């Protein structure tokens, strides 16, 4: 069974171009990652956003361990970013000891 989270998704879609970083918070296993990686990503694609314009980063994946360094993450994002379409997921590792702000 899929919980659609229509009100949260609508809010994300309505606010996506306001220039502000969106922070999704909630208790463990409540669907934050699912909201971003599935529902929001699919809504963007259905709205005409090309896959090449979406950068997904899972910082809890051990293969992405090097991206927990804010400078390396920024370099990675810059290399993949197209037209400023981007959403961040699981940034807590990077923000624990930031070296500089990521906008």
NUDOGU-367041 format. One record per atom (N, C-alpha, C, O): residue number from 1; atom name; z, y, x. Coordinates in nm, 2 decimals, m for minus. Layout:
<finus>
   seq   atom       zz       yy       xx
   NUM     CA        Z        Y        X
...
</finus>
This chain:
<finus>
   seq   atom       zz       yy       xx
     1      N     0.00    m0.12     0.08
     1     CA     0.00     0.00     0.00
     1      C     0.00     0.12     0.09
     1      O     0.08     0.14     0.18
     2      N    m0.09     0.22     0.06
     2     CA    m0.10     0.34     0.14
     2      C    m0.03     0.45     0.06
     2      O    m0.06     0.48    m0.06
     3      N     0.05     0.53     0.12
     3     CA     0.11     0.65     0.06
     3      C     0.03     0.76     0.11
     3      O     0.02     0.79     0.23
     4      N    m0.04     0.83     0.02
     4     CA    m0.14     0.93     0.05
     4      C    m0.08     1.06     0.11
     4      O    m0.15     1.13     0.20
     5      N     0.04     1.10     0.07
     5     CA     0.10     1.23     0.12
     5      C     0.01     1.35     0.10
     5      O    m0.01     1.43     0.19
     6      N    m0.04     1.35    m0.03
     6     CA    m0.14     1.46    m0.06
     6      C    m0.09     1.60    m0.04
     6      O    m0.16     1.68     0.01
     7      N     0.04     1.63    m0.07
     7     CA     0.09     1.76    m0.05
     7      C     0.10     1.80     0.10
     7      O     0.06     1.91     0.13
     8      N     0.14     1.71     0.18
     8     CA     0.15     1.74     0.33
     8      C     0.01     1.75     0.38
     8      O    m0.02     1.84     0.46
     9      N    m0.08     1.67     0.34
     9     CA    m0.22     1.67     0.39
     9      C    m0.29     1.80     0.35
     9      O    m0.36     1.87     0.43
    10      N    m0.27     1.85     0.22
    10     CA    m0.32     1.97     0.17
    10      C    m0.27     2.09     0.26
    10      O    m0.34     2.18     0.29
    11      N    m0.14     2.09     0.28
    11     CA    m0.08     2.19     0.36
    11      C    m0.14     2.20     0.50
    11      O    m0.17     2.31     0.55
    12      N    m0.16     2.09     0.57
    12     CA    m0.22     2.08     0.70
    12      C    m0.36     2.14     0.69
    12      O    m0.40     2.21     0.78
    13      N    m0.44     2.09     0.59
    13     CA    m0.58     2.14     0.58
    13      C    m0.58     2.29     0.55
    13      O    m0.67     2.36     0.61
    14      N    m0.49     2.34     0.47
    14     CA    m0.50     2.48     0.43
    14      C    m0.46     2.57     0.55
    14      O    m0.51     2.68     0.57
    15      N    m0.37     2.52     0.64
    15     CA    m0.32     2.60     0.75
    15      C    m0.39     2.57     0.89
    15      O    m0.35     2.62     0.99
    16      N    m0.49     2.49     0.89
    16     CA    m0.55     2.44     1.01
    16      C    m0.62     2.55     1.09
    16      O    m0.63     2.54     1.22
    17      N    m0.66     2.66     1.03
    17     CA    m0.73     2.77     1.11
    17      C    m0.64     2.89     1.13
    17      O    m0.70     3.00     1.16
    18      N    m0.51     2.88     1.12
    18     CA    m0.43     3.00     1.13
    18      C    m0.39     3.03     1.27
    18      O    m0.31     3.12     1.30
    19      N    m0.43     2.95     1.37
    19     CA    m0.40     2.97     1.51
    19      C    m0.26     2.93     1.55
    19      O    m0.22     2.95     1.67
    20      N    m0.19     2.87     1.47
    20     CA    m0.05     2.82     1.50
    20      C    m0.05     2.67     1.52
    20      O    m0.13     2.60     1.46
    21      N     0.04     2.63     1.61
    21     CA     0.06     2.49     1.64
    21      C     0.14     2.43     1.52
    21      O     0.24     2.49     1.48
    22      N     0.10     2.32     1.47
    22     CA     0.17     2.25     1.36
    22      C     0.26     2.15     1.42
    22      O     0.22     2.07     1.50
    23      N     0.38     2.14     1.37
    23     CA     0.48     2.05     1.42
    23      C     0.52     1.96     1.31
    23      O     0.56     2.00     1.20
    24      N     0.49     1.83     1.32
    24     CA     0.53     1.73     1.22
    24      C     0.66     1.66     1.26
    24      O     0.66     1.60     1.37
    25      N     0.76     1.68     1.18
    25     CA     0.89     1.62     1.22
    25      C     0.93     1.52     1.11
    25      O     0.88     1.53     1.00
    26      N     1.02     1.43     1.14
    26     CA     1.07     1.34     1.05
    26      C     1.14     1.22     1.12
    26      O     1.13     1.21     1.24
    27      N     1.22     1.15     1.04
    27     CA     1.29     1.03     1.10
    27      C     1.19     0.93     1.15
    27      O     1.07     0.93     1.12
    28      N     1.24     0.85     1.24
    28     CA     1.16     0.74     1.30
    28      C     1.09     0.65     1.19
    28      O     1.15     0.62     1.09
    29      N     0.96     0.62     1.21
    29     CA     0.89     0.53     1.12
    29      C     0.87     0.58     0.98
    29      O     0.86     0.50     0.89
    30      N     0.86     0.71     0.97
    30     CA     0.84     0.77     0.83
    30      C     0.69     0.80     0.80
    30      O     0.66     0.84     0.69
    31      N     0.60     0.78     0.90
    31     CA     0.46     0.80     0.88
    31      C     0.40     0.93     0.95
    31      O     0.29     0.97     0.91
    32      N     0.47     0.99     1.04
    32     CA     0.41     1.11     1.11
    32      C     0.28     1.08     1.18
    32      O     0.18     1.15     1.16
    33      N     0.28     0.97     1.26
    33     CA     0.16     0.93     1.33
    33      C     0.05     0.89     1.23
    33      O    m0.07     0.93     1.25
    34      N     0.08     0.82     1.13
    34     CA    m0.02     0.78     1.03
    34      C    m0.08     0.90     0.96
    34      O    m0.20     0.91     0.94
    35      N     0.01     1.00     0.93
    35     CA    m0.04     1.13     0.87
    35      C    m0.15     1.19     0.96
    35      O    m0.25     1.23     0.91
    36      N    m0.12     1.20     1.09
    36     CA    m0.21     1.27     1.18
    36      C    m0.33     1.18     1.22
    36      O    m0.44     1.23     1.20
    37      N    m0.30     1.06     1.27
    37     CA    m0.41     0.98     1.32
    37      C    m0.50     0.92     1.21
    37      O    m0.62     0.89     1.24
    38      N    m0.45     0.91     1.09
    38     CA    m0.54     0.85     0.99
    38      C    m0.57     0.95     0.88
    38      O    m0.69     0.99     0.86
    39      N    m0.47     1.00     0.81
    39     CA    m0.50     1.08     0.69
    39      C    m0.56     1.22     0.73
    39      O    m0.67     1.25     0.68
    40      N    m0.50     1.29     0.83
    40     CA    m0.55     1.42     0.87
    40      C    m0.69     1.40     0.94
    40      O    m0.78     1.48     0.91
    41      N    m0.69     1.31     1.03
    41     CA    m0.82     1.28     1.10
    41      C    m0.93     1.25     1.01
    41      O    m1.04     1.31     1.02
    42      N    m0.91     1.16     0.91
    42     CA    m1.01     1.13     0.81
    42      C    m1.05     1.25     0.73
    42      O    m1.17     1.27     0.70
    43      N    m0.95     1.33     0.69
    43     CA    m0.98     1.45     0.61
    43      C    m1.07     1.55     0.69
    43      O    m1.16     1.61     0.63
    44      N    m1.04     1.56     0.82
    44     CA    m1.12     1.65     0.90
    44      C    m1.27     1.60     0.90
    44      O    m1.36     1.68     0.89
    45      N    m1.28     1.47     0.93
    45     CA    m1.41     1.41     0.94
    45      C    m1.49     1.42     0.80
    45      O    m1.61     1.45     0.80
    46      N    m1.42     1.40     0.69
    46     CA    m1.48     1.41     0.56
    46      C    m1.52     1.56     0.53
    46      O    m1.61     1.58     0.46
    47      N    m1.45     1.65     0.60
    47     CA    m1.48     1.79     0.58
    47      C    m1.59     1.84     0.68
    47      O    m1.62     1.96     0.68
    48      N    m1.65     1.75     0.75
    48     CA    m1.76     1.78     0.84
    48      C    m1.73     1.80     0.99
    48      O    m1.82     1.84     1.06
    49      N    m1.60     1.78     1.03
    49     CA    m1.57     1.79     1.17
    49      C    m1.62     1.67     1.24
    49      O    m1.58     1.55     1.20
    50      N    m1.69     1.69     1.35
    50     CA    m1.74     1.58     1.43
    50      C    m1.63     1.51     1.51
    50      O    m1.54     1.58     1.55
    51      N    m1.65     1.38     1.53
    51     CA    m1.55     1.31     1.61
    51      C    m1.53     1.37     1.75
    51      O    m1.42     1.37     1.80
    52      N    m1.63     1.43     1.81
    52     CA    m1.63     1.49     1.94
    52      C    m1.54     1.62     1.94
    52      O    m1.51     1.67     2.04
    53      N    m1.50     1.67     1.82
    53     CA    m1.42     1.79     1.81
    53      C    m1.28     1.76     1.78
    53      O    m1.20     1.85     1.76
    54      N    m1.24     1.63     1.79
    54     CA    m1.10     1.59     1.76
    54      C    m1.05     1.52     1.89
    54      O    m1.11     1.42     1.93
    55      N    m0.94     1.56     1.94
    55     CA    m0.88     1.50     2.06
    55      C    m0.75     1.44     2.01
    55      O    m0.66     1.51     1.97
    56      N    m0.73     1.31     2.03
    56     CA    m0.61     1.24     1.99
    56      C    m0.54     1.20     2.12
    56      O    m0.60     1.14     2.21
    57      N    m0.41     1.23     2.13
    57     CA    m0.34     1.19     2.25
    57      C    m0.21     1.12     2.20
    57      O    m0.13     1.18     2.13
    58      N    m0.19     1.00     2.24
    58     CA    m0.06     0.93     2.22
    58      C     0.01     0.92     2.35
    58      O    m0.02     0.84     2.43
    59      N     0.11     1.00     2.36
    59     CA     0.19     1.01     2.49
    59      C     0.29     0.90     2.50
    59      O     0.35     0.88     2.61
    60      N     0.31     0.82     2.40
    60     CA     0.40     0.70     2.41
    60      C     0.32     0.58     2.46
    60      O     0.39     0.48     2.50
    61      N     0.19     0.59     2.46
    61     CA     0.11     0.48     2.52
    61      C     0.12     0.48     2.67
    61      O     0.09     0.59     2.73
    62      N     0.17     0.38     2.73
    62     CA     0.19     0.37     2.88
    62      C     0.07     0.41     2.96
    62      O     0.08     0.47     3.07
    63      N    m0.05     0.38     2.90
    63     CA    m0.17     0.41     2.97
    63      C    m0.19     0.56     2.98
    63      O    m0.27     0.61     3.07
    64      N    m0.12     0.64     2.90
    64     CA    m0.13     0.79     2.91
    64      C    m0.01     0.85     2.98
    64      O     0.01     0.97     2.96
    65      N     0.06     0.77     3.05
    65     CA     0.18     0.82     3.12
    65      C     0.15     0.95     3.20
    65      O     0.24     1.04     3.20
    66      N     0.04     0.95     3.27
    66     CA     0.01     1.07     3.36
    66      C    m0.01     1.20     3.27
    66      O     0.00     1.31     3.33
    67      N    m0.04     1.18     3.14
    67     CA    m0.06     1.30     3.06
    67      C     0.07     1.36     3.01
    67      O     0.07     1.46     2.94
    68      N     0.18     1.30     3.05
    68     CA     0.31     1.36     3.01
    68      C     0.34     1.48     3.10
    68      O     0.43     1.56     3.07
    69      N     0.27     1.50     3.21
    69     CA     0.27     1.62     3.29
    69      C     0.19     1.72     3.22
    69      O     0.07     1.70     3.20
    70      N     0.25     1.84     3.19
    70     CA     0.18     1.94     3.11
    70      C     0.05     1.99     3.17
    70      O    m0.04     2.02     3.10
    71      N     0.05     2.00     3.31
    71     CA    m0.07     2.04     3.37
    71      C    m0.19     1.94     3.36
    71      O    m0.30     1.98     3.33
    72      N    m0.15     1.81     3.37
    72     CA    m0.25     1.71     3.36
    72      C    m0.30     1.70     3.21
    72      O    m0.42     1.67     3.19
    73      N    m0.21     1.72     3.12
    73     CA    m0.24     1.71     2.98
    73      C    m0.34     1.83     2.94
    73      O    m0.44     1.81     2.88
    74      N    m0.31     1.95     2.99
    74     CA    m0.39     2.06     2.97
    74      C    m0.53     2.04     3.03
    74      O    m0.63     2.07     2.96
    75      N    m0.54     1.98     3.15
    75     CA    m0.67     1.95     3.21
    75      C    m0.75     1.85     3.13
    75      O    m0.87     1.87     3.11
    76      N    m0.68     1.75     3.08
    76     CA    m0.74     1.65     2.99
    76      C    m0.79     1.71     2.87
    76      O    m0.91     1.68     2.83
    77      N    m0.71     1.79     2.80
    77     CA    m0.75     1.85     2.68
    77      C    m0.87     1.94     2.70
    77      O    m0.97     1.94     2.62
    78      N    m0.87     2.02     2.80
    78     CA    m0.98     2.11     2.84
    78      C    m1.11     2.04     2.86
    78      O    m1.21     2.08     2.82
    79      N    m1.10     1.92     2.92
    79     CA    m1.22     1.84     2.95
    79      C    m1.27     1.78     2.82
    79      O    m1.39     1.75     2.82
    80      N    m1.19     1.76     2.72
    80     CA    m1.24     1.70     2.60
    80      C    m1.26     1.79     2.48
    80      O    m1.33     1.76     2.38
    81      N    m1.20     1.91     2.49
    81     CA    m1.19     2.00     2.37
    81      C    m1.33     2.06     2.34
    81      O    m1.40     2.11     2.43
    82      N    m1.36     2.06     2.22
    82     CA    m1.49     2.12     2.17
    82      C    m1.45     2.21     2.05
    82      O    m1.39     2.17     1.96
    83      N    m1.49     2.34     2.06
    83     CA    m1.47     2.43     1.95
    83      C    m1.33     2.45     1.90
    83      O    m1.31     2.48     1.78
    84      N    m1.23     2.43     1.99
    84     CA    m1.09     2.45     1.95
    84      C    m1.04     2.36     1.84
    84      O    m0.94     2.40     1.77
    85      N    m1.10     2.25     1.81
    85     CA    m1.05     2.16     1.70
    85      C    m0.96     2.06     1.78
    85      O    m1.01     1.98     1.86
    86      N    m0.83     2.06     1.75
    86     CA    m0.74     1.98     1.82
    86      C    m0.61     1.96     1.75
    86      O    m0.56     2.05     1.69
    87      N    m0.56     1.84     1.75
    87     CA    m0.42     1.83     1.70
    87      C    m0.34     1.74     1.80
    87      O    m0.40     1.65     1.87
    88      N    m0.22     1.77     1.81
    88     CA    m0.13     1.71     1.91
    88      C    m0.04     1.61     1.84
    88      O     0.01     1.64     1.73
    89      N    m0.01     1.51     1.91
    89     CA     0.08     1.41     1.85
    89      C     0.17     1.36     1.96
    89      O     0.13     1.33     2.07
    90      N     0.30     1.35     1.92
    90     CA     0.40     1.30     2.01
    90      C     0.41     1.38     2.14
    90      O     0.41     1.32     2.25
    91      N     0.43     1.51     2.12
    91     CA     0.44     1.60     2.24
    91      C     0.58     1.61     2.30
    91      O     0.60     1.68     2.40
    92      N     0.67     1.54     2.24
    92     CA     0.81     1.55     2.29
    92      C     0.83     1.52     2.43
    92      O     0.91     1.58     2.50
    93      N     0.75     1.43     2.49
    93     CA     0.76     1.40     2.63
    93      C     0.72     1.52     2.72
    93      O     0.78     1.54     2.82
    94      N     0.62     1.59     2.68
    94     CA     0.57     1.70     2.76
    94      C     0.66     1.82     2.75
    94      O     0.69     1.89     2.85
    95      N     0.72     1.84     2.63
    95     CA     0.80     1.96     2.61
    95      C     0.94     1.95     2.66
    95      O     1.01     2.05     2.67
    96      N     0.98     1.83     2.70
    96     CA     1.11     1.81     2.76
    96      C     1.14     1.90     2.88
    96      O     1.24     1.96     2.89
    97      N     1.04     1.91     2.97
    97     CA     1.05     2.00     3.08
    97      C     0.91     2.07     3.11
    97      O     0.84     2.03     3.20
    98      N     0.87     2.16     3.02
    98     CA     0.74     2.22     3.04
    98      C     0.73     2.30     3.16
    98      O     0.82     2.37     3.21
    99      N     0.61     2.30     3.22
    99     CA     0.58     2.38     3.34
    99      C     0.51     2.51     3.30
    99      O     0.53     2.61     3.37
   100      N     0.44     2.50     3.19
   100     CA     0.38     2.62     3.14
   100      C     0.34     2.59     2.99
   100      O     0.34     2.48     2.95
   101      N     0.32     2.70     2.92
   101     CA     0.29     2.68     2.78
   101      C     0.15     2.63     2.76
   101      O     0.06     2.66     2.84
   102      N     0.13     2.55     2.66
   102     CA     0.00     2.50     2.62
   102      C    m0.04     2.56     2.49
   102      O     0.03     2.54     2.39
   103      N    m0.14     2.64     2.48
   103     CA    m0.18     2.71     2.36
   103      C    m0.30     2.64     2.29
   103      O    m0.35     2.69     2.19
</finus>
